[in-house]
Amino acid sequence: MAITAQMVKELRETTGAGMMDAKKALTETDGDMEAAVDWLRTKGLAKAAKKSGRIAAEGLVGVSVHDGKGVAIELNSETDFVAKNADFQQLVREIADVALTVENDVEVLRQTHLNGRPVADVLTDAIARIGENMTLRRLHVLEGDTIVSYVHNAAAEGMGKIGVLVALNGPEGKAQEIGKQIAMHIAATNPASLSEADLDPALVEREKSVLTEQARESGKPDAVIEKMIVGRMAKFFEEVTLLGQKFVINPDITVAEAAKDAGVEVTGFARVAVGEGVDKKEEDFAAEVAKTLAGN
């Protein structure tokens, strides 16, 4: 397929690779962006294989916890201005509270009654009243002996740009204390899973494939390559799993060790950031103003 300048630009922004290297990677992989990232990593030309999940949509994440159950909902708006609106924030708070009564299904939540009417209808009324489109995009439900919540960059109590839930077993007081620290850690590091056993097999295979090709580029014997891959995969698991990560509060120990020292066990977590994976159309501000003045 034809390789466009926009494709090269996107790959460069994603990987930090040079223009010619990005173009060659796309050419070699017939324009497959994900394969091009892997090709660059194999050649050692990608500075970072960053996911292209740019935070684009506006809105808020609301969290609510009650009696061993926690929920995090994402309500999107078109602009950050509306996300600061008191009516919008009240809607986030009410929907989060109602979400405590449903299972982990956003469609069920949309049909659940809020003040005597389905959430979907309440949202429709809010759109007409506030004058901006809104979407109830995601719901995460977490249950456990103790559920701890944390909101990063809070706009109001229980809502902000990033919401985190952590489930723990163990003494309530200790679970609350270490749970808050672990929740802050999760907000900062965005782990892919709780442990190695919970990782997406496709993600593991993709990483192993890239590391294998990197090792083969070294020209070393197969026996040496095999040991290299084992070591590098172990490092990968440490970096992307919550329990394997170095604890941001004390980098000398892992999150698993921190929990054990506190006498608790982390059994699950959820992290929701506003607009994850949603691309927002970018437009030159001057052009946007000109379009408005022209009545478009």
N, C-alpha and C positions, 0 to 999 in steps of 0.2 A: 504494500500500500504506500501511498505518497506520504512522506514525512514532512510535516508542516513546521513552520517556525514556532507556532504556539505549542506543539508537542515537545519540541526541543526545550523551549522555555520552561514548561511544566516539569520536565524531567530534571533540568538543572536546579530548579527551586526545590525539588523533592530530595535530590541526592547531593547537591553541592558540586557536582562534576562539571568539567569544562564543557564549552559549547561543542567542540568537535567530538569529544568523547561521548557526549549525550547523543549527538546525531548518529554516530557510528553504532551506539548501543541500540537505538531505535531501528536502524537499518538492518542490523544483524538479527533482530527479533521481530521484524516485519511490523513494527509499530505497536507491539504489545508492551504497554507501559510497565506492568508488573514484571514481565520477563526482562525488560530493559534494565530495571533496577537491579535485578539479580545478576544480570550480565556485568554491570558496572561493579557490583560488589565482588564478583568472582575475580575480576581484573584488578581489584583493589583501588578502583577509581571513584567509588562512592564514599563521600565523607560521612554520610549517615543515611541509612535507609528509612527515612521518615515516612510514616503513613500520610497519605494525602487527605486525611480526615480533617480538613480545615474547619475551624469553628466559624460558621457563617451566619446561621439563623440567630435571631435575638430571642429574648424571653427569659424565663427563670426555671430553675429546678426547685421543687418544693419537697421537703421531707417531713414525715410524721411518724412517731413511734408510740406504741401503746401495748402493754402487756405481752412482751415477747414477740411483737411483730412490728416491722418497720417498712415504710414505703417511700419510694422516691418517684415523683412524677415530673415530666418535662412539658411545660406549656410554652409554645413558641409564639412570638409576635413578630411583626415586620420590622419594628424599630426598637432600639433600646429605650427611647423616650417613653413608649407605652409600657415597657417592662417596669418603669419607675412609677407608673400610675397606681394610685391607691386602690382603684377598682380592680385592676388587673392582679395586684398582689393579694387582694382579698379572695379573688377567684382561685388563685394558686393554693392559698391556704385551705379553702373549703374543699377543693377537689382532692388535695392530699389527705385530708381527714376522712373523706368519703372512701378513698382508695383503701383504707384500712379494713373495709368491710368486704372487699372482693378478692378473688384469686389473682394470680399474676397474668392478667389478660387485659390489655388496654381497651379492646373492643367491648368487653363486659363493663369496664369502668365507664365508657361513654354512655352506656344504656342504664347505668345505675342512677337512682334518683338522688338529686340534690335539692333540698327545699321543695320536695314534692314533684320535681320534674326531672327528666333524664339529663345527665350532665351535658350531652350533645346539644340539647335544646337551650340549656342555660348558657352554653358557650356561644350559640348562634345569637342569642339576645345580646350578649356582651359585645360581639362583633359589631352589631348594629348600633349599640350605644356608644362604644368607644371609637368606632370608625376605622378599625384596622383588622386585617385578617389574623386569626389565631388558630393554632393547631395543638390539640392534645396528642403529643407524639409518642411518648414512651411511659411505661410503668414498670418499676422493679419492686418486687416484694421479697422480703427476707425475714425468716423466722429463726428463733433460737432462745436459749435460756436468758441471754441478755443481748439486747440490740442497742447499739450506740450509733448516733447520727452526728454528722459534722457538715457544715456548709461553709464553703470557701467563697470569699468575696461576697459576703451576705448583703442583700438589698434590704432585708427585714428579717425578723426572727423566723427561722425555719426555711429560708429560701435564699437562693443566690445563683451564681454561675456554675458552681460545681457542688453536687450533693453526694455524700458518702454514707453508706450503712455498713456496719460491721456486726457480725454475729459471733458471740463468744459463750463458752461454757466455763463455769467456775464461780468463785465467790463474787457476789454482786458488786461490792465496793471496788475490788481489785479489777474486775472486768470493766467497770465504768471508767476507771482511771487509765488503764493501759489501752482500753478500747478507743478512747478519744485520741490518744497519741497515734495509734495505728491508723485511725481514720484520717488524720492529718497526713500521715505518711502516704496513704493510698491516694489522697488528693494530689500530692506532689509527684508521685512516681508512676501512677496509672498502670499497675501490674496487669498482665494479660489473664492471669488465673490465680487461684489460691495456691495450688501446688503443681508439680510436674504431672501428676495423674489427671489433673483437670484441664490441661492444655489441649487446644484444638489439634488433633493429629495432623491435619493438613498444614498447620503452621509449623509443627515440629519437622515434618518431612521437607517442607520448603527450606527451612533453615539448614537442615542436615545436607540437603542437596547443594546449597550455596557453599557451605563450609567444605564439603567434599571437593568441589571444583576448585576452590581456593587452595586447598592442600595439594591437589594434583598439579596445580600451576608451579608449585615449588620444586617438582621433579624428584621428590624424595621417594624411597621404596614404599611399597604398599603397606608393609608392616608398620612403618613409621607414620604413614598417613593415617592409618586406622587409630593409632594412639593419639594423634593430633586431633582427630575428629571427636574422640571420646572426651578429651580435655576441653575442647572448644564448646561442645554441646553442654557440658557441665556448667561452663561459664554462662552460656545462654540461659539455662534454667535458673541460675542464680539471679540473673538480671531481670527476667520477665515474670517470675512467680513471686507472689506476695511473701510466702513463708521463707523463700530462699534469698530475698533481697536483704541488703544491709540496712539496718534500721536507721532512719534519718536522725532520730534522737540520739542514737549511740551507734555509729558506724562500725564499732568493734564487734558487734554481734548482729545476728540476723533477726528478722521479725519473729521467726519461730522461737528463737532462743529468748527474746524479750518476753514473749507471751509465757513461755515455760517458767522463766524467772519470777513472773508475776503470779504464777500458779493458775493460769487460765489456758484455754485452748481456743484458737480462732477457727471457726467452722464455716465461715462464708463471708462474702462482702459484695457490695455493689457500688459502682462509681458512675455517676451520670453527669456529663458536662453539656451545657447548653450548645445545641447546634452541631454536635459531633456527626461527621459524615454528611452534612448538608452543605452543598456548594451554593454560595450566594452570588448572584450576578453582580459583578463589579462594573461600575460605570463612572466615567470621568465626571467630577462634581460640576464643572462648568457646563458640560454637555447636558447634565441632568437639569440644571437651572434653565438652560436655553430651551430644553424640551418642555418644561413646565410653563415657561412664558409663552411658548408657541401653542399651548393648550393641548399637548399630547399626553 
